[in-house]
Amino acid sequence: MLEVDARGLSCPMPLLKAKKGLNSVNAGERVQVLATDSGSWRDFAVFAEQSGHLLLNAEQNNGEYCYLLEKKAD
């Protein structure tokens, strides 16, 4: 699993870093993204819906957000 640290970055950077991470892994592999931008909560849900990648988990804890994405099959 690839971990992408986007903490401290503002929109749209967490999502752009997630896309870059997903582009670097094979279909079915997972990418975990750590972020602190509150707007990412909505962004990641919409991104998963529109891209077809699976948002397996989304958690918020003390201003930090953690997303687990699975790359869709090609």
Backbone as CSV, one residue per row, in Angstrom:
resi,resn,N_x,N_y,N_z,CA_x,CA_y,CA_z,C_x,C_y,C_z
1,MET,0.849,-1.180,0.000,0.000,0.000,0.000,0.895,1.245,0.000
2,LEU,0.528,2.193,-0.833,1.248,3.462,-0.932,0.614,4.464,0.027
3,GLU,1.435,5.181,0.774,0.921,6.235,1.650,1.325,7.594,1.089
4,VAL,0.347,8.489,0.984,0.565,9.839,0.477,0.303,10.808,1.625
5,ASP,1.309,11.607,1.948,1.175,12.578,3.030,0.884,13.952,2.426
6,ALA,-0.366,14.390,2.556,-0.775,15.692,2.033,-1.150,16.635,3.176
7,ARG,-0.676,16.337,4.367,-0.968,17.192,5.526,-0.330,18.553,5.331
8,GLY,-1.065,19.598,5.703,-0.572,20.949,5.587,-0.808,21.580,4.216
9,LEU,-1.356,20.816,3.293,-1.615,21.329,1.945,-3.078,21.698,1.788
10,SER,-3.327,22.771,1.054,-4.695,23.230,0.807,-5.226,22.679,-0.507
11,CYS,-6.530,22.716,-0.620,-7.226,22.298,-1.826,-6.641,23.043,-3.031
12,PRO,-6.401,22.388,-4.123,-6.728,21.009,-4.494,-5.563,20.042,-4.327
13,MET,-4.510,20.426,-3.631,-3.297,19.608,-3.563,-3.492,18.207,-2.982
14,PRO,-4.269,18.009,-1.901,-4.438,16.635,-1.418,-5.020,15.710,-2.497
15,LEU,-5.976,16.210,-3.238,-6.582,15.398,-4.286,-5.604,15.157,-5.436
16,LEU,-4.847,16.170,-5.805,-3.862,16.001,-6.876,-2.778,15.008,-6.473
17,LYS,-2.350,15.041,-5.221,-1.352,14.077,-4.746,-1.947,12.668,-4.721
18,ALA,-3.233,12.552,-4.386,-3.896,11.250,-4.398,-3.949,10.700,-5.820
19,LYS,-4.296,11.544,-6.784,-4.349,11.114,-8.184,-2.980,10.636,-8.651
20,LYS,-1.941,11.378,-8.295,-0.583,10.988,-8.669,-0.233,9.633,-8.054
21,GLY,-0.616,9.447,-6.806,-0.373,8.164,-6.147,-1.108,7.030,-6.823
22,LEU,-2.360,7.256,-7.166,-3.145,6.217,-7.848,-2.553,5.892,-9.214
23,ASN,-2.013,6.886,-9.888,-1.393,6.653,-11.196,-0.129,5.809,-11.095
24,SER,0.468,5.767,-9.917,1.728,5.041,-9.754,1.549,3.601,-9.279
25,VAL,0.305,3.189,-9.003,0.060,1.815,-8.542,-0.768,1.059,-9.574
26,ASN,-0.794,-0.254,-9.408,-1.560,-1.116,-10.307,-3.017,-1.207,-9.866
27,ALA,-3.872,-1.608,-10.804,-5.294,-1.804,-10.493,-5.433,-2.766,-9.314
28,GLY,-6.329,-2.432,-8.401,-6.572,-3.261,-7.228,-5.691,-2.914,-6.038
29,GLU,-4.638,-2.119,-6.262,-3.778,-1.716,-5.156,-4.384,-0.518,-4.439
30,ARG,-3.904,-0.288,-3.228,-4.499,0.749,-2.381,-3.543,1.898,-2.108
31,VAL,-4.152,3.070,-1.933,-3.415,4.279,-1.605,-4.078,4.907,-0.389
32,GLN,-3.287,5.173,0.638,-3.789,5.855,1.832,-3.316,7.294,1.774
33,VAL,-4.246,8.222,1.966,-3.934,9.645,1.903,-4.200,10.283,3.259
34,LEU,-3.208,11.024,3.764,-3.355,11.776,5.006,-3.455,13.247,4.645
35,ALA,-4.449,13.940,5.192,-4.674,15.348,4.859,-5.151,16.108,6.088
36,THR,-5.015,17.425,6.020,-5.525,18.293,7.088,-6.518,19.317,6.550
37,ASP,-6.727,19.350,5.258,-7.657,20.290,4.635,-9.088,19.781,4.806
38,SER,-9.921,20.548,5.509,-11.296,20.104,5.778,-12.112,19.937,4.498
39,GLY,-11.781,20.664,3.451,-12.483,20.525,2.180,-12.241,19.191,1.517
40,SER,-11.193,18.502,1.932,-10.886,17.203,1.325,-11.976,16.175,1.633
41,TRP,-12.705,16.371,2.728,-13.755,15.416,3.109,-14.778,15.266,1.973
42,ARG,-15.219,16.368,1.444,-16.172,16.349,0.330,-15.474,15.953,-0.975
43,ASP,-14.286,16.492,-1.177,-13.554,16.269,-2.423,-13.298,14.787,-2.690
44,PHE,-12.879,14.054,-1.683,-12.537,12.643,-1.899,-13.769,11.802,-2.199
45,ALA,-14.898,12.108,-1.585,-16.131,11.370,-1.871,-16.566,11.595,-3.322
46,VAL,-16.526,12.845,-3.755,-16.909,13.181,-5.139,-15.918,12.576,-6.123
47,PHE,-14.631,12.673,-5.820,-13.598,12.112,-6.696,-13.807,10.618,-6.899
48,ALA,-14.046,9.885,-5.821,-14.238,8.436,-5.928,-15.464,8.120,-6.778
49,GLU,-16.539,8.847,-6.565,-17.769,8.622,-7.323,-17.547,8.883,-8.811
50,GLN,-16.842,9.936,-9.143,-16.658,10.314,-10.542,-15.578,9.500,-11.249
51,SER,-14.555,9.079,-10.522,-13.421,8.385,-11.144,-13.609,6.874,-11.229
52,GLY,-14.453,6.338,-10.358,-14.632,4.890,-10.331,-13.695,4.181,-9.361
53,HIS,-12.735,4.917,-8.780,-11.889,4.328,-7.748,-12.742,4.136,-6.497
54,LEU,-12.405,3.149,-5.697,-13.188,2.871,-4.497,-12.638,3.642,-3.306
55,LEU,-13.519,4.342,-2.616,-13.161,4.970,-1.347,-13.546,3.967,-0.271
56,LEU,-12.567,3.202,0.187,-12.835,2.110,1.126,-13.063,2.608,2.545
57,ASN,-12.416,3.728,2.881,-12.544,4.242,4.238,-12.207,5.729,4.251
58,ALA,-12.916,6.465,5.092,-12.635,7.883,5.313,-12.833,8.147,6.800
59,GLU,-11.793,8.651,7.432,-11.850,8.921,8.869,-11.371,10.333,9.162
60,GLN,-11.935,10.901,10.213,-11.511,12.216,10.680,-11.170,12.092,12.154
61,ASN,-9.997,12.626,12.523,-9.583,12.556,13.915,-8.748,13.782,14.258
62,ASN,-9.287,14.652,15.110,-8.571,15.853,15.568,-8.010,16.694,14.426
63,GLY,-8.824,16.941,13.422,-8.404,17.806,12.327,-7.546,17.139,11.278
64,GLU,-7.373,15.829,11.406,-6.623,15.084,10.405,-7.568,14.107,9.723
65,TYR,-7.398,13.994,8.423,-8.268,13.133,7.626,-7.432,12.019,7.018
66,CYS,-8.009,10.832,6.995,-7.326,9.673,6.428,-8.282,8.996,5.448
67,TYR,-7.821,8.812,4.226,-8.635,8.199,3.170,-7.921,6.966,2.646
68,LEU,-8.685,5.920,2.418,-8.136,4.714,1.824,-8.843,4.480,0.504
69,LEU,-8.081,4.549,-0.573,-8.613,4.395,-1.931,-8.061,3.122,-2.554
70,GLU,-8.878,2.486,-3.362,-8.421,1.330,-4.144,-8.554,1.670,-5.620
71,LYS,-7.479,1.477,-6.365,-7.487,1.822,-7.778,-8.389,0.873,-8.540
72,LYS,-9.221,1.448,-9.404,-10.156,0.647,-10.182,-9.407,-0.192,-11.213
73,ALA,-10.059,-1.258,-11.645,-9.495,-2.097,-12.700,-9.450,-1.314,-13.997
74,ASP,-8.420,-1.559,-14.776,-8.266,-0.853,-16.057,-9.284,-1.295,-17.077
